[in-house]
Amino acid sequence: MILNRSGRLSLGLPAQAPGADRRPGRPIPAWPLLLLAVLILGPRLALAESLTVVSWGGSYARACVKAYHEPFTAESGIRIRLEDYNGGLAPIRAQVETGNVYWDVVDMDVADAVRGCDEGLLEPIDAGQLPPGADGAPAEKDFFPGSLTECGVGTLFYSTIYAYNLERFPGAKPSTLADFFDLEKFPGRRGMRRTPQVNLEFALMADGVPMDQVYAALRTQEGLDRAFRKLDSIKDQIVWWEAGAQPPQMLADGEVTMSTAYNGRIFNAQVLENQPFVIVWDGHVLDIGQLAIVAGSPNLEAARKFLSFATTVRSMVAVGRYISYSPARQSGTALISTHLETGVDMRPHMPTTPENLAGGLHYDWQWWSDHIDEMNLRFIAWLLR
Amino acid sequence: MRAAALVLPLAAFILATFVAPLAVMLGRSLYDPLVADALPQTLRLLRAWDGERTPPEAVFESMARELLQARREKSLGRVATRVNRVQAGLRSVLLKSARRLRGTPGSGAWREAMIAIDPKWGQARTWHAVRRAGERFTLRHYLHALDLDQAPGGGIVRQPPDLRIYLPLLRRTLAVSLGITLLCLLLGYPIAYLIANAPPRRAHLLLLLVLVPFWTSLLVRTTSWIVLLQTQGVINDLLAALGLIAEDQRISMIYNMTGTVVAMTHVLLPFMVLPLYSVMRTIPPLYMSAAASLGASFLQAFRRVYWPQTLPGVAAGSLLVFILAIGYYITPALVGGQSGQLISNMVAYHMQQSLNWGLAAALGGLLLGGVFLLFLVFNRLVGVDRMRLG
């Protein structure tokens, strides 16, 4: 894919900050220097009370803007500059190591937040300073276990599911994870995220490994081979995606008949665009989204203020009125209500609803934070074969 | 003397922007002091270890203290990442141990305490990995770049088949570069001949047709190939409209090897045409006529009179195209899809994604060494002073 979700050409080149390699030079006349100073400092001064928040783009970023970016700006007067990325630590590491930090707050998955924290790329968070729950319970008690880490504060639960386009399957309908890998019964191309994460889990579960033994299997060579063999069986039919906004697009264009996707993106396509997509919850992989502050953020105070605001029950519940992701705080569960724009009851669409939760696998971020580099290499080697 | 002063700015510029960064990067592929600086005592003690049984208590105590120290200095994460590259899974063992060891056990109890935190501390493999990650000067990255690895007990072994990436890619890169060089030669030779032997006015026009794409941005040319070749693109649309292919049988000509070869051949063609042209221009057409008048057929005359004289141009063009192709990055990244990726895309991956700069540098070093070798061989066969670069 060369066009990323915002339609820009993406060359895989690292983002470069303006002025990243300014060096002291020979004396030059004063007036260009002055002009330069105005050009360089001018925008910085104007941005003094603003924050750069980095998120996953598309309908999820839009939900966050409506739910807590805009209210935060209205309350504090601090403007928010939104940037998109597709996850990963590389851009943050580049900023911290060159001492040129221009991202303040980043929306991350837990595995990345934990790794980033260990490497000193993120600011530690004092959970005691976070606002209490809706029922007054202190933050440490209110957050679901595992959603607060040393540097990351959980915001919501999301799931990677697979969805299919109803129009492409007039007869029998896919209903299990095994169906996703069954090209005979359900022909057509499949969309999958171009990472080993979640795909290996899907492959094993589809191959009949019980949910509670998936990660035990991945720890063995036989288990890994089994996962890749399963992926092999559909390899020539896979279309790889990178940004969360791509799968609904690919399903709508008919580029694929089914695709793995984030559940909220498919939900939004269903209710807002009336797309004939169906989510299959069998074997979905549940993970927590977190917010974290980049170490050395030039707007640390404002970033902390924003983080506190964004992780209140009110903000979490508000996000859940735009996209089907459920609050990372226990006191938020009871407050899940309807989709703001269409009035659809959100409860059945949330990944943590009991019926959905029962068929779901909890993403083991601990295992992944240890093995991501190794698995990436294996995955690339497999892609090249 | 004064002449030397004139090139001084350029020399300084090249030194600062090319030679120095190159040296620093190549240095990274061999030298990595991070772990050695963080665990000096432990590594010293490990030197005396027999390599088979669990190390003695002193090693555990020193390891624990240095882990805690690294944690205080916030370098633990980077140390753990380095060790994890030698043996996957050790990252969290190190981090977890430093986290839990805060309630320090008394002297003599470090070994039990650490093995209780993670049984991997009791395995010799773990300590071998620590020792290897602690080497200041290491050939590890070069071994990895050749799909090799050091066995825990010493000796060099091949990586397991599902981790072999670079040699197959290197082979693919060489094959593709050779293929592109040949294609460029086949396509470029007649064009160069045509330009060299056309009347001046037409020659200028033809030369301009070669130069205009040459001056056009690489990105523009690559993206125009996307417009032409994609499944919903110009060529497929045309073929479908003419009824030559069915609507659902559109040919995939891009995001695969075909895309890479087509786009790269087009991008690199001028580098072949220009040296060829500059050599052919100096060959008087009379030679061919003389050969013909002595009874040689066109093919004979070409093979025995013309072709040998163009060899310096052929050599120069081929070398240029081949060297450029071997390190090509943007075009395969844009139009190569999965099957059209080359070794430089892996260098980019390790520079930007995995941030394993040592390995990226080793891959780059291998490429550089290969090109150097090639150059030497060429120099032997053709002689650099005989080559005409344009």
Contacts between the chains, C-beta under 8 A, distances in Angstrom:
chain1	res1	chain2	res2	distance
A	2	B	226	7.3
A	2	B	334	5.3
A	2	B	335	7.9
A	9	B	219	7.5
A	9	B	223	7.5
A	11	B	330	6.3
A	11	B	333	6.2
A	11	B	334	7.0
A	12	B	333	5.8
A	12	B	348	6.2
A	12	B	352	6.5
A	13	B	352	7.7
A	14	B	352	5.3
A	88	B	353	6.7
A	89	B	355	7.8
A	90	B	352	5.5
A	90	B	353	5.4
A	90	B	355	6.0
A	93	B	355	5.9
A	115	B	77	7.6
A	117	B	77	7.8
A	118	B	76	7.0
A	118	B	77	3.8
A	118	B	80	6.7
A	118	B	91	7.9
A	118	B	95	5.4
A	119	B	77	3.3
A	119	B	78	5.9
A	119	B	81	6.7
A	120	B	74	4.2
A	120	B	75	7.7
A	120	B	77	5.7
A	120	B	78	7.8
A	121	B	77	8.0
A	224	B	162	7.6
A	225	B	162	7.4
A	228	B	162	7.0
A	240	B	338	7.4
A	366	B	92	6.6
A	369	B	91	7.2
A	369	B	92	6.8
A	370	B	84	6.8
A	370	B	88	6.6
A	370	B	89	5.2
A	370	B	90	7.9
A	370	B	91	5.0
A	370	B	92	4.7
A	371	B	88	5.4
A	371	B	89	6.7
A	373	B	84	6.9
A	373	B	85	6.7
A	373	B	88	7.0
A	373	B	354	5.6
A	373	B	356	7.5
A	374	B	88	3.8
A	376	B	353	7.6
A	376	B	354	6.5
A	377	B	163	6.1
A	377	B	165	6.5
A	377	B	354	7.9
A	378	B	162	5.7
A	378	B	163	6.2
A	380	B	165	6.1
A	380	B	346	7.6
A	380	B	349	7.3
A	381	B	162	5.9
A	381	B	163	5.9
A	381	B	164	6.4
A	381	B	165	4.5
A	382	B	162	6.9
A	383	B	338	5.2
A	384	B	165	6.4
A	384	B	168	6.5
A	384	B	169	6.6
A	384	B	338	7.4
A	384	B	339	7.8
A	384	B	341	7.0
